[in-house]
């Protein structure tokens, strides 16, 4: 996938890397990529037991949305979409919390 660096403005192809970290005794897998030319680092997401569970729940909900949509159950679709948004908000909250934690400890190269 080709992206543009926010820092130097040059385009580059991403090569996703994974590194393991620790947060409050829990293993965290950080999925990130680095612009090889200027060294800017981007974190795609953090994977913890909780975020993995949330991702699985969101996948189940998306599958249910497709089924409800095919059956013409718009009320169920709206309910499921609302649930998905809530779970996505939880995921983003966890990502922000982890970014802050690692940045405060000088463990963020970005």
QUIZI-V888423 format. One record per residue. N is the residue number from 1. D_FIRST is the distance of its C-alpha to the first C-alpha in Angstrom with 2 decimals. Layout:
n={N;N}
d_first={D_FIRST;D_FIRST}
//
This chain:
n={1;2;3;4;5;6;7;8;9;10;11;12;13;14;15;16;17;18;19;20;21;22;23;24;25;26;27;28;29;30;31;32;33;34;35;36;37;38;39;40;41;42;43;44;45;46;47;48;49;50;51;52;53;54;55;56;57;58;59;60;61;62;63;64;65;66;67;68;69;70;71;72;73;74;75;76;77;78;79;80;81;82;83;84;85;86;87;88;89;90;91;92;93;94;95;96;97;98;99;100;101;102;103;104;105;106;107;108;109;110}
d_first={0.00;3.79;6.54;10.27;12.66;15.54;18.02;17.79;15.79;13.80;10.20;8.22;5.39;5.86;8.42;10.07;13.81;16.80;20.15;23.30;25.49;28.63;29.73;33.36;33.71;30.70;27.74;24.42;21.06;18.61;14.88;13.39;11.32;12.97;12.53;14.32;16.27;17.91;17.58;16.48;15.54;13.83;15.00;13.08;16.31;19.52;20.93;24.72;27.21;27.53;23.89;23.47;26.55;25.35;22.07;24.27;26.64;24.04;22.86;26.56;27.12;24.34;25.96;29.32;28.21;27.30;30.69;32.64;31.08;32.09;35.53;35.80;36.38;35.04;36.82;35.08;31.66;32.44;33.65;30.57;28.18;30.33;30.11;26.31;26.23;28.67;26.66;23.45;25.69;26.90;23.44;22.65;26.12;25.55;22.33;24.34;27.24;25.33;23.63;27.16;28.72;26.50;26.66;30.46;30.75;28.76;26.19;23.22;21.85;20.25}
//
